[in-house]
Amino acid sequence: MAILIIEHSDLTGSERLGTRLQRDGHRLHIVRIHLGESLPKDLDEIDGVISCGGPQAPDCNEPWVEEEMQLLRTADEQQLPVLGICLGHQLLARALGGEVLPSTEPEMGWYDMTLTPQGRDDVMFSGQPWTGSQFQWHHWQVSSLPENAILLATSERCNIQAWMKGICTYGVQFHPECDRETMDAWIADDARTLSEVGIDGKHISSESDERFNEYERLTSRFFDAVSHLLMPVHARLSRQRN
């Protein structure tokens, strides 16, 4: 049994989150969609799914999109733990009946995110500030939630920053997984877009230097919740015995 990690870009993988899960004893099955690798046909050997970020639009017509959304839908139906990050969160919302739209104003860099009352009480955000800066990198957003989903966090430019459905399906628009080098790689890779929307890449880099230690501390706390509460090893071992 393994956690399925779906990656969509060489620049956007599970990074620090994947490393943490492995350190905690989880086995990872990584599928690199952008390299043509195939998703599993079923979830018989999977006990959790993480869909990572990526540069693709969540409504693109590439063949893997429908396959991934069907897999995310099945995982939710089977009550397997699911976490969508950025693009993954948008695909997860679409898969479960929500809607996505291009952002009116992109979030690229550091933006304040505020937990809703439900988010403040949710175990996945235990120990997180009610309002705090998060690293963002997106041009699209979830515009409406799936039926019965609960809004957990918002920001000024993006109303749906985090949400949950049931007890083990979560989506987050922000990026908790990055290391410091990744942030600069995104700045360099999207230099033209940053210029077009009037965002200073050098300022993002400088702000990242200032904020990274705190970001690393708080996102590591989020990883605690993913590893020990959302996708605990003991649950995987129990399923293996059964």
MIFI-766121 format. One record per residue: residue number from 1; residue in one letter; x, y, z of N, C-alpha, C, O in turn. Coordinates in steps of 0.2 Angstrom, whole numbers. Layout:
// MIFI-766121
PT resi resn  n_c1  n_c2  n_c3 ca_c1 ca_c2 ca_c3  c_c1  c_c2  c_c3  o_c1  o_c2  o_c3
PT  NUM    a     X     Y     Z     X     Y     Z     X     Y     Z     X     Y     Z
...
// end
This chain:
// MIFI-766121
PT resi resn  n_c1  n_c2  n_c3 ca_c1 ca_c2 ca_c3  c_c1  c_c2  c_c3  o_c1  o_c2  o_c3
PT    1    m     4    -6     0     0     0     0     4     6     0    10     6     3
PT    2    a     2    11    -3     6    17    -4     2    24    -5    -4    23    -6
PT    3    i     5    29    -4     2    36    -5     3    37   -13     9    38   -14
PT    4    l    -2    38   -16    -1    40   -23     0    48   -24    -4    52   -22
PT    5    i     6    50   -27     8    57   -28     7    58   -35    11    55   -39
PT    6    i     3    63   -37     2    65   -44     6    71   -45     4    76   -43
PT    7    e    11    71   -49    15    77   -51    13    79   -58    12    75   -63
PT    8    h    13    86   -59    12    89   -66    17    93   -69    16    95   -75
PT    9    s    23    93   -66    28    97   -69    35    96   -65    35    94   -59
PT   10    d    40    96   -69    47    96   -65    48   101   -60    52   100   -56
PT   11    l    45   106   -60    46   112   -56    41   112   -50    41   116   -45
PT   12    t    36   107   -50    31   107   -45    29   100   -43    24    97   -46
PT   13    g    33    98   -38    31    91   -36    29    91   -28    27    97   -26
PT   14    s    30    86   -25    28    85   -18    34    88   -13    32    90    -8
PT   15    e    40    88   -16    45    91   -12    46    90    -5    46    84    -3
PT   16    r    45    95    -1    46    94     7    41    90    10    42    86    14
PT   17    l    35    90     7    30    86     9    31    78     8    31    74    13
PT   18    g    33    77     2    35    70     0    41    67     4    41    62     7
PT   19    t    46    72     5    52    70    10    49    68    17    51    63    20
PT   20    r    45    72    19    42    71    26    38    65    27    39    61    32
PT   21    l    34    63    22    30    57    22    35    51    22    33    46    26
PT   22    q    40    51    18    44    46    18    48    45    24    49    39    27
PT   23    r    50    50    27    53    50    34    49    47    39    51    44    44
PT   24    d    43    48    38    38    45    43    36    38    42    32    35    46
PT   25    g    39    35    37    37    28    36    32    27    30    31    21    29
PT   26    h    30    32    27    25    31    21    29    29    15    35    31    14
PT   27    r    26    24    11    28    22     5    25    27    -1    19    27     0
PT   28    l    28    30    -5    26    34   -10    26    31   -17    31    27   -19
PT   29    h    20    31   -21    20    29   -28    19    36   -32    14    39   -32
PT   30    i    24    38   -35    24    45   -39    23    43   -46    26    40   -49
PT   31    v    18    47   -49    16    47   -56    17    54   -58    14    59   -56
PT   32    r    22    54   -63    23    61   -67    19    61   -73    21    59   -78
PT   33    i    14    64   -72     9    65   -78    12    68   -84    11    66   -90
PT   34    h    16    74   -83    19    78   -88    24    74   -92    26    76   -97
PT   35    l    27    68   -89    31    64   -93    28    58   -96    31    54   -99
PT   36    g    21    58   -96    18    53   -99    17    47   -95    14    41   -98
PT   37    e    18    47   -89    17    41   -85    10    40   -83     6    45   -83
PT   38    s     8    34   -82     1    32   -82    -2    32   -75     2    29   -70
PT   39    l    -8    34   -74   -11    33   -67   -13    26   -66   -14    23   -71
PT   40    p   -13    24   -60   -16    17   -59   -23    16   -61   -27    21   -61
PT   41    k   -24    10   -63   -31     9   -66   -36     8   -60   -42    10   -61
PT   42    d   -34     7   -54   -39     7   -48   -34     9   -42   -29    10   -43
PT   43    l   -38     9   -36   -35    11   -30   -34     6   -25   -33     7   -19
PT   44    d   -33    -1   -28   -33    -6   -23   -26    -6   -19   -27    -9   -13
PT   45    e   -21    -4   -22   -15    -3   -18   -13     4   -16    -7     5   -14
PT   46    i   -18     8   -16   -17    15   -14   -21    17    -8   -27    15    -7
PT   47    d   -18    20    -3   -22    22     3   -22    29     5   -23    31    10
PT   48    g   -20    33     0   -20    40     0   -18    43    -7   -14    40   -10
PT   49    v   -21    49    -8   -19    52   -15   -17    60   -13   -21    63   -10
PT   50    i   -12    62   -16   -10    69   -16    -9    71   -23    -5    69   -27
PT   51    s   -13    76   -25   -12    79   -32    -9    86   -31   -11    90   -28
PT   52    c    -3    86   -34     1    92   -34     0    98   -38    -5    97   -42
PT   53    g     3   103   -38     2   109   -42     5   108   -49     8   103   -51
PT   54    g     4   113   -53     7   112   -60     5   118   -64     1   122   -62
PT   55    p     8   119   -70     7   125   -74     1   125   -79    -2   130   -82
PT   56    q    -2   119   -79    -8   118   -84   -14   121   -81   -15   122   -75
PT   57    a   -19   123   -86   -25   126   -84   -29   120   -81   -29   115   -84
PT   58    p   -34   121   -76   -37   115   -74   -43   113   -78   -46   108   -77
PT   59    d   -44   117   -84   -50   115   -88   -46   113   -95   -50   113  -100
PT   60    c   -40   112   -95   -37   110  -102   -39   103  -104   -42    99  -100
PT   61    n   -39   102  -110   -42    96  -113   -37    90  -114   -38    86  -119
PT   62    e   -31    90  -111   -26    85  -111   -29    78  -108   -33    79  -104
PT   63    p   -28    73  -111   -31    66  -110   -31    65  -102   -35    61  -100
PT   64    w   -25    66   -99   -25    64   -92   -29    68   -87   -31    65   -82
PT   65    v   -32    73   -89   -36    77   -85   -42    73   -83   -44    73   -77
PT   66    e   -46    71   -87   -52    67   -85   -50    60   -81   -54    59   -77
PT   67    e   -45    57   -83   -42    51   -80   -41    53   -72   -43    50   -68
PT   68    e   -37    59   -71   -36    61   -65   -42    63   -61   -42    61   -55
PT   69    m   -46    66   -64   -52    68   -60   -56    62   -58   -59    62   -53
PT   70    q   -57    57   -63   -60    51   -61   -57    48   -55   -61    45   -51
PT   71    l   -51    47   -55   -47    44   -49   -48    48   -43   -49    45   -38
PT   72    l   -48    55   -43   -49    59   -37   -57    58   -35   -58    57   -29
PT   73    r   -61    57   -39   -68    56   -38   -69    49   -34   -73    48   -29
PT   74    t   -66    44   -37   -66    37   -34   -63    37   -27   -66    34   -23
PT   75    a   -57    41   -26   -54    41   -20   -59    44   -15   -59    41    -9
PT   76    d   -62    49   -16   -67    53   -12   -73    48   -10   -75    47    -5
PT   77    e   -75    45   -15   -81    40   -14   -79    34   -10   -83    32    -6
PT   78    q   -73    32   -10   -70    26    -6   -68    29     1   -65    25     5
PT   79    q   -68    35     2   -66    38     8   -59    37    10   -57    36    15
PT   80    l   -55    37     4   -48    37     5   -45    44     6   -48    49     4
PT   81    p   -40    45    10   -38    52    11   -35    55     5   -32    52     1
PT   82    v   -37    62     3   -36    65    -3   -33    72    -1   -37    75     3
PT   83    l   -28    74    -4   -26    81    -3   -24    84   -10   -20    81   -13
PT   84    g   -27    90   -12   -26    93   -18   -22   100   -17   -24   103   -12
PT   85    i   -17   101   -20   -13   107   -19   -13   111   -26   -11   109   -31
PT   86    c   -15   117   -25   -15   122   -31   -19   119   -37   -25   118   -36
PT   87    l   -15   117   -42   -19   114   -48   -23   108   -45   -28   107   -47
PT   88    g   -20   104   -41   -23    98   -38   -29   100   -35   -34    96   -35
PT   89    h   -29   105   -31   -35   107   -27   -41   110   -32   -47   108   -31
PT   90    q   -39   113   -38   -44   115   -43   -47   108   -47   -53   108   -48
PT   91    l   -42   104   -48   -45    98   -51   -49    94   -47   -54    91   -49
PT   92    l   -47    93   -40   -52    90   -35   -58    93   -35   -63    90   -35
PT   93    a   -59   100   -35   -65   103   -34   -69   102   -40   -75   100   -40
PT   94    r   -66   102   -46   -70   100   -53   -73    93   -52   -78    92   -54
PT   95    a   -68    89   -50   -70    81   -50   -76    80   -46   -80    76   -47
PT   96    l   -77    84   -40   -82    83   -36   -88    88   -37   -93    88   -33
PT   97    g   -88    91   -42   -94    95   -44   -93   103   -43   -98   107   -44
PT   98    g   -88   105   -41   -86   112   -40   -85   115   -47   -85   112   -52
PT   99    e   -83   122   -47   -81   125   -53   -75   129   -52   -73   131   -46
PT  100    v   -71   130   -58   -65   134   -58   -66   140   -63   -69   139   -68
PT  101    l   -62   145   -62   -62   151   -66   -55   154   -66   -51   153   -61
PT  102    p   -53   158   -71   -47   161   -71   -47   167   -66   -53   170   -64
PT  103    s   -42   168   -62   -42   173   -57   -42   180   -60   -39   181   -65
PT  104    t   -46   184   -56   -46   191   -58   -40   194   -58   -37   198   -62
PT  105    e   -36   193   -52   -30   195   -51   -26   189   -48   -27   186   -43
PT  106    p   -20   187   -52   -16   182   -50   -13   183   -43   -11   189   -41
PT  107    e   -12   178   -39    -8   178   -33    -1   174   -35    -1   168   -36
PT  108    m     4   178   -35    11   176   -36    16   179   -31    18   185   -32
PT  109    g    17   175   -26    21   178   -20    18   176   -14    15   171   -13
PT  110    w    19   181    -9    16   181    -2    10   185    -1    10   191    -3
PT  111    y     5   181     1    -2   185     2    -5   182     9    -4   176    11
PT  112    d    -8   186    12   -11   184    19   -17   180    17   -21   181    13
PT  113    m   -18   175    21   -23   170    21   -27   170    28   -23   170    33
PT  114    t   -33   170    28   -37   170    34   -41   163    35   -45   162    30
PT  115    l   -41   160    41   -45   154    42   -52   156    44   -53   161    47
PT  116    t   -57   153    41   -64   154    43   -65   151    50   -60   147    53
PT  117    p   -70   152    53   -71   149    60   -71   141    59   -68   138    64
PT  118    q   -73   138    54   -73   131    53   -65   129    52   -63   124    55
PT  119    g   -61   133    49   -54   132    48   -50   132    54   -46   128    55
PT  120    r   -52   137    59   -49   137    65   -50   131    69   -46   130    74
PT  121    d   -56   128    68   -57   122    72   -55   115    69   -55   110    72
PT  122    d   -53   116    63   -51   110    59   -44   107    61   -39   111    62
PT  123    v   -43   100    62   -37    98    65   -31    99    60   -25    99    62
PT  124    m   -33    99    53   -27   100    48   -24   107    49   -18   108    47
PT  125    f   -27   112    52   -24   118    53   -23   120    60   -22   126    62
PT  126    s   -23   115    64   -21   116    71   -14   119    72    -9   117    69
PT  127    g   -14   124    76    -7   127    77    -5   132    72     0   135    72
PT  128    q   -10   134    67    -8   138    62   -11   145    64   -16   145    67
PT  129    p    -8   151    62   -11   157    63   -18   158    60   -19   156    55
PT  130    w   -22   162    63   -29   163    60   -28   167    54   -32   166    49
PT  131    t   -23   172    54   -22   176    48   -14   176    47   -11   178    52
PT  132    g   -12   173    42    -4   173    41    -3   173    33    -7   171    29
PT  133    s     4   174    32     6   174    25     7   167    22    10   163    26
PT  134    q     5   166    16     6   160    13     9   161     6     8   166     3
PT  135    f    13   156     4    16   157    -3    11   154    -8     8   149    -8
PT  136    q     9   159   -13     4   157   -18     8   158   -25    13   161   -26
PT  137    w     5   154   -30     7   154   -37     2   152   -41     2   146   -44
PT  138    h    -3   156   -43    -9   153   -47   -12   159   -51   -13   165   -49
PT  139    h   -15   157   -57   -19   161   -61   -26   159   -62   -30   163   -64
PT  140    w   -28   153   -59   -34   150   -59   -36   150   -51   -32   150   -47
PT  141    q   -43   149   -50   -45   148   -43   -52   144   -43   -55   144   -49
PT  142    v   -53   141   -38   -60   138   -37   -65   143   -36   -64   147   -31
PT  143    s   -70   143   -40   -75   149   -40   -81   146   -36   -85   151   -33
PT  144    s   -83   140   -36   -88   137   -31   -86   130   -29   -83   126   -33
PT  145    l   -88   129   -23   -86   123   -20   -91   117   -22   -96   118   -24
PT  146    p   -88   111   -21   -93   105   -22   -98   105   -17   -98   108   -11
PT  147    e  -104   102   -18  -109   101   -14  -107    98    -7  -103    93    -7
PT  148    n  -109   101    -1  -107    99     5  -100   100     7   -98    98    13
PT  149    a   -96   103     3   -89   105     5   -89   111    10   -94   115    10
PT  150    i   -84   112    14   -84   117    19   -78   121    18   -72   119    17
PT  151    l   -79   128    18   -74   133    17   -70   133    23   -72   135    28
PT  152    l   -63   133    22   -59   133    28   -54   139    28   -52   141    34
PT  153    a   -53   142    23   -48   148    22   -50   152    16   -52   150    11
PT  154    t   -48   159    17   -49   164    12   -43   168    11   -39   169    16
PT  155    s   -43   172     6   -38   178     5   -42   183     1   -47   182    -1
PT  156    e   -39   189     1   -42   195    -2   -43   194    -9   -49   196   -12
PT  157    r   -39   191   -13   -39   190   -20   -43   183   -22   -45   183   -27
PT  158    c   -43   179   -17   -45   172   -19   -49   169   -13   -47   168    -8
PT  159    n   -56   169   -14   -60   168    -9   -60   161    -6   -60   160     0
PT  160    i   -58   156   -10   -58   149    -8   -50   147    -8   -48   145   -13
PT  161    q   -47   147    -2   -40   146    -1   -40   139     1   -34   135     0
PT  162    a   -44   136     5   -44   129     8   -51   127     9   -55   131    11
PT  163    w   -52   120     8   -59   118    10   -58   110    11   -53   107    10
PT  164    m   -64   107    14   -64   100    15   -71    98    13   -76   101    13
PT  165    k   -71    91    12   -77    88    11   -77    81    15   -72    77    14
PT  166    g   -82    80    19   -82    74    23   -76    75    28   -75    80    31
PT  167    i   -73    69    30   -67    70    35   -60    69    32   -56    69    36
PT  168    c   -60    67    26   -53    65    23   -52    68    16   -47    65    13
PT  169    t   -56    73    14   -54    76     7   -53    83     8   -57    87    11
PT  170    y   -47    85     6   -45    92     7   -42    95     1   -39    92    -3
PT  171    g   -43   102     0   -40   105    -5   -37   112    -3   -40   115     1
PT  172    v   -31   114    -5   -28   120    -3   -25   123    -9   -22   120   -13
PT  173    q   -26   130   -10   -24   134   -15   -17   136   -15   -13   136   -20
PT  174    f   -15   137    -9    -8   139    -7    -3   133    -8    -5   128    -9
PT  175    h     4   135    -8     9   130    -8    13   129    -2    17   133     0
PT  176    p    11   124     2    15   122     8    21   118     7    26   118    11
PT  177    e    22   116     1    27   111     0    34   113    -3    39   109    -3
PT  178    c    35   120    -4    41   122    -8    47   122    -3    46   123     3
PT  179    d    53   121    -6    59   123    -3    61   130    -6    58   133   -11
PT  180    r    66   133    -3    68   140    -5    70   140   -12    68   145   -15
PT  181    e    74   135   -15    76   135   -21    70   135   -27    71   138   -32
PT  182    t    65   132   -25    59   131   -29    56   138   -30    54   140   -36
PT  183    m    56   142   -25    53   149   -26    56   153   -31    53   156   -35
PT  184    d    63   153   -31    67   156   -36    66   153   -43    66   157   -48
PT  185    a    66   147   -43    65   144   -50    58   146   -53    58   147   -59
PT  186    w    53   147   -49    46   149   -52    47   156   -54    44   158   -59
PT  187    i    50   160   -50    51   167   -52    55   168   -59    53   172   -63
PT  188    a    60   164   -59    64   164   -66    60   161   -71    60   164   -77
PT  189    d    56   156   -70    52   153   -75    46   157   -78    44   157   -84
PT  190    d    43   161   -73    37   165   -75    39   172   -75    35   177   -74
PT  191    a    45   174   -77    48   181   -77    43   185   -82    41   191   -80
PT  192    r    42   183   -87    37   187   -92    30   188   -89    28   194   -90
PT  193    t    27   183   -86    21   184   -83    21   189   -78    16   193   -77
PT  194    l    26   188   -73    26   193   -68    27   200   -70    24   204   -68
PT  195    s    31   201   -76    31   208   -79    25   210   -81    23   216   -81
PT  196    e    21   206   -85    15   207   -88     9   209   -83     5   214   -84
PT  197    v    10   206   -77     4   208   -72     7   213   -66     4   214   -62
PT  198    g    13   215   -68    16   221   -63    18   218   -56    18   222   -51
PT  199    i    21   212   -56    23   209   -50    31   209   -50    34   207   -55
PT  200    d    34   211   -45    42   212   -45    44   205   -42    44   204   -36
PT  201    g    48   201   -47    51   195   -45    56   196   -40    57   192   -35
PT  202    k    60   201   -40    65   202   -35    62   204   -28    65   201   -23
PT  203    h    57   207   -28    54   208   -22    51   201   -19    52   200   -13
PT  204    i    48   197   -23    46   191   -20    52   187   -18    51   184   -12
PT  205    s    58   187   -21    64   183   -19    66   186   -12    68   182    -7
PT  206    s    66   193   -11    68   196    -5    64   194     0    66   193     6
PT  207    e    57   194    -1    52   193     4    53   186     6    51   184    12
PT  208    s    54   181     1    55   174     3    61   173     7    60   169    12
PT  209    d    66   177     7    72   176    11    70   178    18    72   174    23
PT  210    e    66   183    19    63   185    26    58   180    29    58   179    35
PT  211    r    54   177    25    49   173    27    50   166    28    46   162    31
PT  212    f    55   163    24    55   156    23    56   152    30    53   147    31
PT  213    n    60   155    35    60   151    41    54   150    44    52   144    47
PT  214    e    50   155    45    43   155    48    39   150    43    35   146    46
PT  215    y    39   151    37    35   147    32    37   139    33    32   135    34
PT  216    e    43   138    34    45   131    34    43   128    41    41   122    41
PT  217    r    43   132    46    41   130    53    33   128    53    31   123    55
PT  218    l    29   133    50    22   132    50    20   126    45    15   123    46
PT  219    t    23   126    39    21   121    34    23   114    37    20   109    35
PT  220    s    29   114    41    31   107    44    25   105    49    24    99    49
PT  221    r    22   110    52    17   108    56    11   106    52     7   101    55
PT  222    f     9   109    47     4   106    42     6    99    40     1    95    39
PT  223    f    12    98    38    14    91    36    13    86    42    11    80    41
PT  224    d    14    88    48    12    84    54     5    81    53     4    75    54
PT  225    a     0    86    52    -7    84    51    -8    80    45   -12    75    46
PT  226    v    -5    81    40    -6    77    34    -3    70    35    -7    65    34
PT  227    s     3    69    38     6    63    39     3    58    45     2    52    44
PT  228    h     1    62    50    -1    58    56    -9    58    57   -11    54    61
PT  229    l   -12    63    54   -20    63    55   -24    61    49   -28    57    49
PT  230    l   -22    64    43   -25    63    37   -23    56    34   -28    53    32
PT  231    m   -17    55    34   -14    49    31   -10    45    35    -4    44    34
PT  232    p   -12    43    41    -8    40    46    -5    33    44    -9    29    41
PT  233    v     1    31    46     4    25    44     0    19    47    -1    14    44
PT  234    h    -3    20    53    -6    14    56   -12    12    53   -14     6    53
PT  235    a   -16    17    49   -21    16    45   -19    11    39   -23     7    37
PT  236    r   -14    13    36   -11     9    30   -10     2    32   -11    -3    29
PT  237    l    -6     1    38    -5    -5    40   -11   -10    42   -11   -16    41
PT  238    s   -16    -6    45   -22   -10    46   -26   -12    40   -28   -18    40
PT  239    r   -25    -8    34   -28   -10    28   -24   -16    25   -27   -20    22
PT  240    q   -18   -16    26   -14   -21    23   -16   -28    26   -16   -33    23
PT  241    r   -17   -28    33   -18   -34    37   -25   -37    34   -26   -43    34
PT  242    n   -30   -32    33   -36   -34    31   -36   -37    23   -42   -39    21
// end
